[in-house]
Structures are given as C-alpha cells and as structure tokens.
Amino acid sequence: MENGLYDELLQEIFQKLPPSSSSSVALVCKRWLRLYRSSTTSLSLRLIPHSSLTVSSLSSFLFHHPFLSSLSLSLSPHFSLSPHILSLISSSCSNLLALSLDPTPLSLSSLLFLSTSFPRLTSLCITLPRPLFLNWVPSFPCLKQLSISLSSDQENPGGVNSDEEREDFDAELGLESLCVVGIRSNDWGLGWLWRRCTKLKKLKLHSCQGIGGPYSSFVRCLQGIHEIELRTCRSVVYAVLLELVEHCHSLDFLLVHDGGSREGLMQFLTQGRSNVCKFDLRLPLDLNNDHLLAMAANFNKLTSLRLQSCCLVTGQGLKVLAGACGGLEELALVNCDVVEREPGLLATLGQHLRQLRKLDLSHNEMLVDKEFVSMLVSCIRLIDLRVRGCKALTSVAVVSMLRSCKHLQNVDIMHCFRIDSEAIELFVKNSSRLRKMEVESSKLSDAAKTWASSKFIEVE
C-alpha cells in the first residue's frame, strides 16, 4: 500500500497531521523521512555554542528542508551569529517569508545582508543593540510583521542613531503588525518608525518604560489600529490609553497586563469612541467594579472578556456586565477569587450568557463541583472549556461536561488531581466532537488511548 501512494499524496497527508503525530512519520522509512522533510514549511531550532559542529550540522539539516517558508533560530547566550551562519541560511532557505533570530543583537550590516538575501520577507523577529538604529526597515519592502526586542545589556546606553531622525526616508511603511519589547525611559529614536507606520493594525508594547519618541509622532500610528497589547508598561499605559481615546476610533481588542492605570482605563471605558468587542485584562490592583459597570454601559456588544487575577472585582459587577452583554461568546475568569468567594455567581452568569462558546476557569483552586455544574447546565453551546489547575473539581465535573456540553471540541483538565482516569476514559469514549484534550498522560488508560486514536483526538 505504501508503494502505491504518490509522493505528492504522502506529502499532503503529512501536512495535515497534528504535531503530536507528525514527529513519528520520519521514523517509518527513508522515503517517508525525505518526503516529510520536503513537506516541512516551518522549523524552530536552538543553536548551542559548539561552532564547528553547529555550522556543519545546520548546513546539512537545512539542505534537507528545501521548502522552508518560516525559520526560527533560538541562540544560546554568548553565541555569535556570524556572517557565515547568515550566509548559510541565505543559501539554504531562499523561500523564507518569516524569520526569527533571538536573542543575539543584530548589527546594521547583518540586517542589510538579510534584506538583500530575503527580499520577500514578510515577518521578522529580531533583537537590536543600543543605541537604536531603524533606518534599515525600508530595505524590507514586503515586511508586514516586525518584532523588535531591545538588548537588555545594561552597559549599552540609551540614545538614538544619528540616521534615525533623518527626514529623507519619507515613504510610508507597509507594516501591519509591530511588537516592541524593552523600551527604556532614556531610549529615543522610535519616533521615525511611529510616523511611518500609518497602516498599522496591531501594536504590542511589552516591558516598556517609554515609547522611544514624542507622543506627537506616536499618535500617527494609532488611527487605524484594531488591536493593542500593553504588557508590563505601567510607566506609559495611562498616556497610551488617553491617546487611544483621542486618536483611535477603530479599536476592536485591548489587552492590558501587569501594570495598569485605574484612571486611564476608566477614561478609556467612558470616553473612548472605539467599538471594542474584546478585552483581556490582568490587573490585580487596578481593575474594580466601577470599570465593569462602565464596560457594561458602553460596550454592550462585547464578544470576549478575559479577566486574570482581578481580585478587586465582585459578583455584582460581573452580574451587571453579563446582563448587559448577553451575546458574549468567550469568558475567562482565571485565578479570580470571586469565583470561589461568591456562591451562586457562576449559575447566574451561565443563565445570562447562553451564547458562550469558550469558557476558561483555570487556576481557581477552590472551585467545587456544585458551582461549576450549575453553570454548565446553561452553557450548552460550549466548544472550548478550560479548568486547568482547579484542584477541587472531581470526576463529577467531567460527567457533567459530558452530559451538558455536547459540542465540546477542546478541553483542558490538566492538574485537576481529583479527576480520575475512569472519568477521562468515559469522556473520551462518549464525546462525539472532541478534537483535543490536555490531561496528564498518567491518567490515560490504554482504552482511553485507543479511543482517542480511533477518533483522531489529539491528547497532550
């Protein structure tokens, strides 16, 4: 039978296999190994500092993957990304569209070499040294996604390359997604980039103490923004939120994690003119009921709400929000002690949110079966359910999932220590639409593995 399958057909089959199964394909025979390699379009590799062995091994390895379109290289600390390695990548991966090189800072000459070698590159993830230099960006004419991490080397001062603020680079950039990590308060030079990213749809700022330029330049990139993420950016989150109120009317998704501003968030929720339909907030000490009430009053078309570690929120705020946003399709209350603190809350939320498709109650360690089951009775449309780390749930919860949620496709019950293997076997056997389950391998009986294999259920 194997000899009767054309190479092209086998390659198409390999591409459709889940990651958990595809790794074993190469062990069948030399032909399957060759076809598997030639059908691989994405690789993620880690290089260790044994230079001669690494370079020769990398050359041979990439030679057997001629159709790579995405390559991620993770480099060990103090590993030098030499011109020889860059040249090797260039000669072996001529079809690359996405490239990630982390965490070694790249020099200007290396970036210009990459732009010449990969003119069709659409995604680039790199680390830059200080002082910043960004005048190489126009050298990548097809670039749509750019991720920049600024070197954490404390010996490098902040500052700006003298070419950064030159006005002769006046063309608009085609970037649609931009992520910047690690801007210090004394860094400067990103104003040039902000002014030219007028087509930006997604913006991510991670661990930033500043924005690397004047806000008059920064607002130029906000007008067409649909998604913005602010992670650990307490120093700038207030100002950024106020600029969103003033200059952005197209925002669909807002994420603020680990460092917010009560006042800035309240002004955004009460004065913002964007029709945000998705919020993701991890603000232990910066989010309270007032914010939820403002959200209910001004964003009643919400489709997704994710709250993590929000300890100042009470059931009153959540009930008002649920009553106003009955069309919510995704709800996450991750490590929110209000779930355990207020009996009957989940039942009320379930009655209001009958359109829920995704529910995440992970890491609520004291969540008990009675409260969980009372919500599932109403949430019959769920396709994705996550209760990772809910240590008080028992096998009763799994039986309820099976009885109430007939459409479940993805389930995460990892680290739920009181759920036993018999319940998991029953669930796998009788779930008609299940496609992926995350659970400890020690809880999978031989019968459960057999059922999962026969029903093409991915188990992690």
N, C-alpha and C positions, 0 to 999 in steps of 0.2 A: 504493500500500500504506500509506503514511504517513497518508493522509487517512482510511483505513478503521479506524485504531486509535482507540478512545475515549481521552479524556483520562485517565480513571482507570487504564486498562490501561498507558498510557505511563508514568504516574507510578509504578506498581508495578514496572515494568521498571527505571526509573531508580534506585529504592531498592535493587534487588538487584545493581546494577553495582558492581564493585570500584572503589576510589578512583582507580586509575590510568586507568580508562576513563571514569568519570563526568564528569571535568572537560571532556572534549571534547564532551559531549552538548549543552551550551549553545551551541556554535558551529554547529549544524546549521541552525537557523532560529529565527525569533522565537517561534513556538509552542512549540518544544522548550525554549527559554530560559525562557519563562514557566512551563511545567509543571515544569521542573527546579527552578526557584526555589520553586515552591509545594509541591514534594515534599520539599524540604530541611528536615530537623528539627534539624540540628546545624551550628553555624558557629563558626569560630575566626578572630578578626580582630585586627589590630595597628593601633593608632591612633598617628599621628605628630603632633607639636605644630604643626600649622597650623590653628588653632582654627576659623576660619570655614569653610574648605574641608572640614575633617574632620566638623564637625557636620552640614553640609548633605549631604555625601556619605553619612554614616552614616544619616541620616534617610531618604534616598531608597533606600539599599540595603536597610535593614531593612523598609521598606514593601513590597518585592517578595518578602519571605520571611515570609508571614503565619502559618506553622505551625511556627515555631521552638519547640523544647522545651528546647534546650541552646545556650547562648551563652557564648563565652569571649572576653574582651577583654584583650589584652596592651597595656599603655600604656607609651610611651616615657618614659625618665627625665624628671622635672620636668614631666610632662604632668598638668594638673589635671583631675581627674574632677569636673566642675562639676555643680551641681544640674540644669542644663539638659540635660546628656547623660543623667543618670539618668532625668529625666522623659521624654526621648525614648525611651529603652529601654523604660520602663514603658508608654508609649502604643503602641509598635510591636510589643512582644513580650508580649502578655497571657497567652500559654500557656506561658511559661517554667517548667520544672521544675528546671533546672540552670543555675547562673550562676557564672562565674569572672571576677574582676576583679583583675588583677595588673600591676605591683607597688605601685601607689599606695595608701597607707594610707587607710582609710575612717573618717570621723568617726561618732560615735554618731547624729547626725541623719540621715546618709546611710543608715545601716543600718536605722533605724526607718522611713525612707521606703521602702526596699526591702521591708521586712516588710509594709507596708501595700499596696504595689503588687503583690507576688507572694506572696500568702498560701499558695499551693500549692507553693512551692519545696521540693524535697526534697534538693537538693545545692547547697552554697555554698562557694566558694573565694575567700578574701579575705586582704588584708594589714591588720594593725592597728598603730596607733601605740602608744607607751608614754606614760604608764603604762597598763596593761591595763584594758579595760572589757569585761565579758561579760554584763552584765545585759540585753542585747538578745536573747540567744539564745531565751528563751521566746516572743519575738514571732513566731518562725517555727514554727508548730505542727506542720507536716508535715515538718520537716527531719530527714533520715536520715543525710546525709553532710556533714561540716563539715571544711574545711581552713583552718587559720589560720597565716599567716606573720607573725612579729613583725618590725616595721620594724628595719632594720639601721642606722638613723641613730644614730651614736654620741653625738649631742648630747642624745638623749632618755634620761633616767634610767630605771632600772627602778623598779618600785613597784606599787601597787595602787590602783585607783579606789575611792573610799570606798564605792560601792554594791556592790562585788564580793562582799563577805563578808556582805551582809545576809541574814538567815535567812527573810525573808518570801517569797522565791522557793523554796518548798519542794517544788514539783511535780517529779516525775521527768521528764527529757528523753527524747525518743524517738530520740535519736541512736544509730545502729548502727555508724557508721564515723567516726573522728576522727583528723585529722592535725594535729600542731602542730610548727612549724618555728622554730628560733631562740630558744628559751628561754635567757635568761642566768641566771647564778648568783644575781643580785640581783633577778630578776623574781619577783613574787608576785601572787597573785590567781586562779590556776587551781584552787585548792582547791575553790572554789564549783562549778566545772564538773565536777571529778572526782567529787564527792559525788553529783551528779545524773545521771551517765551510767551508770546501773546496767543499761542494756540494750545496752551497747556490745559489738560483736562483733569489730571491727577497730580497732587502735590503732597509729598511726605517730608516732614521735618522731624528728625529723631535726635534726641540728646543735644539740643541746640540752646546756647545761651544768648544768641543774637541771630540776625538774619543776614549778616555779612554785607550790609549796604544800607542805603537810606530807604525808608518806607515809601518815599515818593517813587522809587524805582520798583519796589516790591509789589505795589498795587497794580502795576501794569500787567502782571501775570494772573491776577485774580478774576478778571472779568468773565472768563469763560470756564472757570473751574467747576467741575462736577463733584470731585472727591478730594477731601483734605484730611491728612492724618497728622496729629501733633502728639508725639510720644516723648515724655520727659523733657518738656520745653517750658517749664514754669516761668522762666525769665521773659519769654516772648508771647505766651499764649494769650494774655489779656489784650495786647496790642493787635495781634493777628485776628482775634475774634472781632474786635472793633472795626478793623479794616474789611473783614468779610461782611459786616453789617452795611458798611458804606459802599463797597465797590463790587460785591458779588451777589448776583441775583439768580444764579443758575445752579447753586449747590444742591446735590442730591444726598451726599453722605458726609458725615462728620464723625471723626474719631479723635477723642482726647483721652490720653492715658497718663497716669503718674505725674501729676503736676498740672493743676488747672487753675482757674480763677472764678470764684463764685460770682463776682460782679460782672466779669466779661461774659461768662456763659449766660447769665440772666439777661444781659443786654442783647445778646445774640438771639435768645429764645423769644424775647418780647418785641424786639425792633427789627430783626432780620427779615428780609424780603424774599429769601430763597424758600422754595418748597421742599425742604429736606424731608426725605422719606426713610432715611436710615441713620440711626445714632448708635455709636459704640463708645461707651464711657466707662473708664476705670478710675474713679475719683473717690477714694475712701473718705476724705475730709472736705471735699469741695462740691459735692452734689447732695441736695436735700429735697424735701417735698415741694418747696417753692419752685424748684426747677421743673419737677414733674408736672405740677399744675400749669405752669407756663407752657410746657410742651403740649399738654392736653388741649389748652386753649388755642394754640397757634399752629399746631402740626397734627391735625386730626386725620391726616391721610398717611400716617406712618405705616410702613410695611415691615420694618425691622427695628427692634430695640434690644441692645446688648448692654447689660449693666454688670460690672465686675467689682467685687469688694466695696460696694457702696453702702457703708454701714450707717449712714445718717438717714437713709430712706426708710419710710414706714409703709405699712399696708394701705393707709389712707391715700397716699399719693399714687401708689400703683393701681388701686381700685378706680380712682378717678380717671387715670390715664387709660386703663383698659376699657372703661365705659365710653370714653371719647374716641378711642381708636380700635373699634371692633374689627376692622379689616387687617389687623396686624397678622403677618404671616410668619414672623420669626421673633421669638422671645428668648433671651438668655438672662438668667439671674445666677451668675456664677459667684460662689463664695459670698453670697449676700445673706447675712444672718436674719434678715426679715422673714425669709422663707421658713426658718425654724422657730422664730420668735413669736409669730402670729398665727395660731391655729385657724384653719378655715380659709386662709388667704388664697392658697392655690386653687381650691374649689371655686371660689368667686372669680378668680382670673380665668379659669377654664370656661366658666359659663358665659363670660363676656367675649372671650377670644376663640370662637368656634372655627375660625378660618386658619388657625395656626397650622403651619406645615413643618416648622422646625422649633424644637424646644430644647434648651440647654440648662440643666440644673446642677451642673458639675460642682464638686467640692463643697457641697452643703452636707457636712459630715453627720449632722443630727437629723436630717430629713428622714421621716419614718414612712412606712408603707401606707398608712391610712391617709396622710396628706397627699402623697404622690398619686395614689389610686384615685382619690376624689377629683383630681384634675384630669387624669387620663380619660375618665368617663365622658367628658365633654369634648376632648381633643381627638376626635376620630379621624381627622384628616392628616395627622402627623405622618411625615415620611422620614424625618431625621430626629432622633432622640438621643440625648447625651446625659448620663448621670455618673460620669467618671468621679471616683472618689467619694461617692455617697455611701459611707461605711455602714449606715444604719439600715439601708434597704435590704430586704431579704428576697428569697425566691418568690414570695407572694407578689412582689412588684413585677417580676418577669411574667408571671401568669396573667396579670392584669394587662400588661403590654400586649400580650398575645390575644387577649380577649377583646380589648377596646380598640387597638390600633392596627387595623387590617392592612394598611398601606405602607407600613414601615419598610424603608429601604436601607437606612444606615442607623446602626445602634452602637453606642459606646457605653459599656458597663465595666470598664477596667477599674480595678481597685475597689470593687464592691464586694467586700470579703464575706458577707453573709449570703451571697447568692451562690448556690452550689451547682455542681456540674450537671446534675439531673435536670434542673430547670433550664440550663443552657441547651442541653440536648433536646429537650421538649420544644424549646423556642425555635431552634434551627430546623427541626423536623417539620414543624407546622406553620412556619412563616412563609406565605406564598410569594411575597415580593422582596424579601430580604436580599440585599446585594453585598453588604459589607457589615462586619461585626468586629468591634475591638474588645478583646477579652483576654485574660491570661491563658496561655497555652496549657497550663496545668489543669485548667477547668474543662478542657475539651476532651471528651471521651472519644474512643475510637469510632463509636457510632455517630457522634456529632461531626467528626472529621469526614466520615463517609457521606453523610447527608450534605454537608457543606460543599464537598467536591462535586457531588452529583447535581446539585442545584446551582453550581457556579457562584457560590458565596465566598467572597474574599474575607478571610479571617486574619486579624493582626493581633 
